[in-house]
Amino acid sequence: MAGSTIKTVHDIFQSMEYGPAAASTTATAQAWLDHHSRSLGLFIDGKFIHPAGRQSRSLTDSKGGIVCSTVCAAEDDASQCASSAVSGYKAWSGLSCYQRAKMLLKLVSLLGQHGQCVSELCEACGASCSPSTLIRLLQYYSSWAQLRDTLISNWTPLGVVAVVVSDDCSLYSLMLKVLPALAMGNSVIVVPGQSTAPPVLLLAQLFTGAGLPAGALNVLTGSDVSLGAKVAQSPSISYLTYSGNKQDGLMLCKATAGLGIPISFSPFIGARCPFIIFESADIDSAVDGVIETAFRKKREVHWVLCVQESVLDSVVARLKLRLAGMKCVGLNSHEERALVDSAVLEAQQQGATLVQSCAAPSSGSQYPPTVLCGTAPSSPCVVNPSNGPLLPLMTFRSNSEAVTLGNHSPHGKAASIWTEDLTLALETAKSLSVGSVWVNSHSVSDPCLPVSGHKDSGTCTDGGQEGLYQFLRLSSSSSPLSRSLPVSLDYTKFGTAASPAVLPNESDSSSAPKPYLQFVGGKACKSVSGCSVAVQSPGGGNVLAYCPDGGRKDVRNAVEAAIKVQPGWMKKSPPARAQSLYSLAKGLESKRKDIATSINIQTGFSLDEADREVELGISKLSDWAAYCDKVKGGTLPMPQSGSALSYAEALGVVGVFLPDKNPLLSMVTLLGAAIATGNAVILVPSQKYPLPALAFIQVLQASDLPAGLVNVITGSRDQLTVALANHSVIKAIWYWGSAEGCQYLQHTCTSPLKTLRLFRQNDDGEDGGNDWCHPLVLEEMWRNAVQWKSVWIPTA
């Protein structure tokens, strides 16, 4: 027809223009926004409220148009929200498991009815998350809500949980925190990012419509994550969990230090992830995969392409073919364009060559998809990648070199491996320090997969049954940290005070108290400083002994010894580790009388009570030996075609500050948990009762544990806290000590990130934490001693 504007299929594929959105598709989202006058309030106690005198924050779409505005909550709003959440928790946790599951399943049908509205709102706000993904999350966690008292008995909900995310966090990552917390019976306060705020407010309204008690889910919007710190100040908050970028996470961590609230972090936004192509891969599929994931407009991670040298030319040729004709990608600002130009120029100066879809525009906030071939691991575009469409490409020769390149990052979010050799794929997946590995695929996610952030990518596990335990506690235990206000603490001077009663190691008198040695690298030795500290009797009168005054250099030596032996110990078979633990229990039994005497002298317990503690310690070590080959994991049922495997892996080197209560039993329980799961340990005995741990060194010397696997350092607790907190190799710290020590660790252990387990002790040694005789303490400690990895293997 003359004058017709209808394009042929050939014309559409040549221009690759986006078609117009259907009018009916946008009606529901627009109607919901219009109903709220495009000004969304706070969602508290089951309804929207608009407090007077509050600032607002506008959200714009990709074209610069204003989608809506959200209220910036103040401290009064946070207090009101916390009070509502307490009431909501009482009502929600009081329901039966069946009733909670029924309500979550009702949401599935509601999402089916309003899925179009949710989808369009997510698209308009830049928080893309399909309704089908949300439905899968609801179906999975509704089943766990049903089974909580059946399969997770003896565990109870924490209470009120605060979920905080940064502006660049996806809606899926946020709901992966919210839904398991609700399924376990907690009430939740959500502090969303700017892009996720409108969809979360809509979902909160749908939750209430499905029958969720008022106050069980509240949403507070604000200008940044500092609102999360205001929420955490409420004494009713039991737990805070964060997902997003590292900068906001660091700010939140420092702002909440000393509040006495357990916190977990998942700062995976901006993480570097390896995309490894072996010579045995299907090159066409691998290149299609890397193009699809590396040049997305909105992405949470930065990919680094690692290609085996023998197929480099083939991969580059296919990259050029696939990049040809691709459109420029829009950047967020002209400043971001300047950063991209600078990164490309610097890479070229260091010898990198460019593969681009087209020449970069001379100006503007757009840039073509670009592969930087020949970059080095130390190149700035690899170490600190920009937000532009840049893909660094590095090469490797051998399989072991591929693993080294893949692990050359402070992050441990995910990796993609491409090879048709399944043995090679599984060996590589096992060796990479990441939480998710995709074989011949990428970006696959499902709530049944337990994933831990390795290294700087997180301190908790999300997904699967294992991801539920961060929202639960043992019925027999109370909160490890009592709520309090932060103390005034100079972090630069903490732990610098001189140890009390510092004396020379050598004594001229044969009748003087016995000098003890510490245990580093498999050898009993003095401290580097050559000084000792007096150990007082229970009444504080007599000097019982002298123990070494260890410090930063002793920690350095112990960590060097531990890091050498830990990888080999982790690779030992579970039966071999079990045999070593049985040998340790046998050695403790052979020294039973000596260690019972040390407990009696140090604590004032009767000999019968001391002997009873040694008996329990022997039993506990035998329990850990039996636990070695009972590690959970294996295949997981996936809704898609393919297989998924989950592994429980060791954390690495763990620092343990032992409690005053039950000095021997607590020590062997914590020691057994660490080494049974493949970790190396640096033990800091109780400063009040160090002698049982020092007497236990005789048992360690006679055991067949590798030298350096277990190290024992005595001295000032605060001084050793500073040394362990600032050591980059330490992966986790379990701490029993002062309020100041707990606050220091929460403030400091953020770069590099460490998994913390903190218990505040009073003067009597009570910590409100573990009952060391409880039968379930093994399961709880085991979960704290491992991190999870999931491997996804697709099939045709």
C-alpha positions, 0 to 999 in steps of 0.5 A, a space after each residue: 500500500 502506498 505510504 504504508 509505514 509497516 516494516 517487514 521482518 527484514 527491516 526490523 532485523 536490520 534496524 533492531 529497534 525496540 517495538 512500542 509497548 502495548 497500552 494494556 500492558 502499562 495500564 495496571 502499573 500506571 493505575 496503581 501509581 496514579 491511585 497513590 498520586 505517584 507519591 508512595 508513603 511508608 508501609 507500616 502496620 499493614 497500611 500506607 502512611 504519609 508522615 508530615 514534614 518528611 522529605 521525598 526522593 524522586 525515582 526516574 526511568 531510563 528516559 529521565 521521566 519521573 516514575 514516582 516519589 518515595 518518603 524519606 523516613 525519620 527516626 520517629 518512623 523507624 521507632 513506630 515501625 519497630 513497635 509495629 513489627 513486634 506486634 506483627 511478630 507475636 501474631 505471625 509466629 503464633 500461627 501454626 506452620 500450616 497457616 503460615 504456609 497457606 498464606 504464602 501460597 495464597 500470595 502465589 495466586 495473587 501474584 498470578 492476578 497482579 503479575 502484569 502490574 508487578 512486572 511493569 512496575 519493576 521494568 519502569 523502576 529498573 528493578 527487573 524481576 519476573 513474576 514467575 521468579 517471585 512465584 518460584 520463591 514463594 512456592 519454595 519458601 511456603 513449603 519450608 514454612 510448612 515443614 519448619 517444625 517437622 524438619 527443623 525442630 528445636 529451632 525458633 525464629 529470631 524475632 524482628 529481622 531488618 533487611 537492608 539493601 543498597 540502591 543497586 541491589 535487585 528485587 530477587 536478592 532482596 526477596 531472597 532475604 525477606 521470604 525465608 525470614 517470613 517463612 520461619 516465623 519472623 516479622 520483617 522490616 525492609 529498607 529497600 533501595 531506590 529502584 526496589 522501593 515501589 515494587 516492594 511496597 506493592 508486594 507488601 500491599 499484596 502480602 497484607 491482602 493475602 492475610 499477613 498480620 499487620 506489622 509482620 512486613 513493614 517497608 521503610 524508604 529513605 535516602 540511603 542505607 543509613 536508614 538501616 542504622 536507625 532501624 538497628 538502634 531499636 532494641 526490638 531488632 534481633 538481626 540485620 542482614 544486608 545485600 548490595 555494594 560494599 561501600 554502603 555495606 561498610 558504612 552500615 557496618 561501622 554505624 551499627 558496631 556496638 549495638 549488640 545486634 548480629 549482622 550478616 553482609 552480602 556485598 556482592 554488587 560489583 564483584 569480579 567473576 571469572 568466565 573460563 573457556 577451556 580448549 575442550 569447550 563448545 566455542 560458539 556456545 561459550 561466546 554466545 554466553 559471554 556476550 549475553 551476560 557481559 554486556 547487559 545494561 543492568 548487571 550486578 557483577 563484572 565478568 573477566 574472560 579467561 581463555 585457554 591460549 590454544 583457542 584464543 584466536 578462535 574465540 577472538 574471531 567469534 567475538 568479532 563476529 558476534 559484536 559486529 552490529 551491536 548497539 552502543 550501551 547507555 551509561 548512567 552519566 557523562 562522568 561514567 563515560 569519562 571513567 570508561 574512556 580512561 580505563 580503555 586508554 590505560 589498558 591500551 597503554 599497557 598493551 591491550 587491543 580492542 575488539 568493538 562493535 563499532 567506533 566509540 562516539 566522540 562524546 555522549 553517555 553511550 559506549 560500544 561493547 568492548 573486549 580488552 584483549 591481552 590484559 594482565 591480572 594487575 591491570 586497573 580494568 581488571 582490578 577496579 572495573 568500571 560500570 561500562 560495557 568493558 570485558 577484559 580478556 586474559 589467557 592461560 595455558 594449563 588448568 591449574 593456571 585457569 584456577 589461579 586466574 579465577 581466584 585472583 580476586 578479593 571476591 567470591 560470588 560466582 564463576 562460569 566454566 565452559 568445557 565438554 570434559 565433565 571431570 575437568 569441570 568438576 575439578 575446576 569448580 571444586 578449586 575455585 573460591 566462589 559460591 556458585 559455579 555454572 558449567 556451560 551456562 551462566 546466571 542460573 539461580 534457584 532458591 533451592 541452591 545454598 550459596 555462600 559469599 566466599 572471601 569479600 562477597 559475603 558472610 552468610 548463606 542464602 538459599 536452600 535449607 542452609 539459608 534458613 538457619 540465619 533466621 533461626 536460633 536454638 530453642 535452648 539459647 538466647 541472643 549471643 549479644 545483649 542489646 546496648 549502646 556503643 561505647 566510646 572507643 578509639 579504634 586506633 588505640 584499642 589493644 595498645 595498652 600494656 599487659 598487666 604484670 609483664 615479667 621475664 620468662 626465666 625465673 631464678 627460683 626453683 620454687 617459683 610458679 611454673 612457666 608455660 609455653 605457647 604452641 605455634 607451628 607444631 612447636 611449644 615456644 616462648 612469645 616473640 617478645 620474650 615476656 610472660 604474664 602472671 596467672 592468678 589463682 581464683 581468689 586473685 591472691 597467689 600467682 599460679 603460673 606464667 604464660 607467654 605474652 603473645 602479640 602481633 608477631 606471634 599471630 603472624 607466625 601462627 597464621 603463616 604456619 596455618 595457611 601452609 597446612 590448611 589446604 592439604 588438611 581440607 583435601 584429606 578424606 573425612 575418614 582420615 580427619 576422623 581418625 586424627 580426631 579419635 587420636 586426639 580424644 585418646 591423647 586427652 584421655 591419657 592426660 586426663 589426670 594432669 588436665 583435670 588438675 589444671 582445671 581444679 587449680 585454675 577455676 577452683 572446681 572440685 577434682 570430681 567436677 574437673 574430671 567430669 569436664 575432661 570426660 565430656 571433652 573426650 566425648 565431644 572430640 569423639 562426637 566430632 570424629 564421628 561427624 566428619 563423614 556425616 557432612 551434608 550436601 549432594 544433589 538438589 532437586 531442580 525445577 529445570 533440566 540439569 543437575 545441581 550439586 552442593 558442597 560444604 567447604 572449609 572457611 580457611 584459617 579461623 581465629 577463636 577467642 575461648 570463653 571463660 565458662 567450661 574452659 576445656 569443654 568449650 575449647 575442644 568443642 570449638 576446636 573440633 568444629 573447626 578442624 573436623 570441617 577442614 579449617 586451621 585454627 588459632 586459639 586464644 585461651 581464656 585470659 582468666 583461665 588459660 591453664 587448661 588450654 596450655 596443658 592441652 598443648 601436651 595432647 596436641 604435641 602427641 597427636 598426628 595433627 599436621 604441624 601448624 593446623 592448631 596454634 595456641 597463643 596467650 596474652 592480652 585479649 585486646 592486643 590479640 584481637 587487634 592482630 587477628 582482626 587486621 590479618 588478611 588471611 583470617 577468614 572468621 573470628 569466633 569471639 568471647 570477650 568484652 563489649 569493647 572487643 565485640 564493637 571493635 571487631 564489628 567495626 574493623 572486620 570489613 576489609 577484608 571481610 570476616 565472618 564473625 560470631 560474637 558473644 559478650 561475656 560478663 565478669 562471671 563468664 556468662 555469655 548467653 550463648 552456647 550450652 556446651 552440653 546441649 546435644 544440638 551444639 554440634 550441629 550449630 557449630 558445624 554450620 558456623 564452620 563451613 561455607 556452601 558452594 553450588 554447582 549447576 550442570 545443565 543437560 539437553 
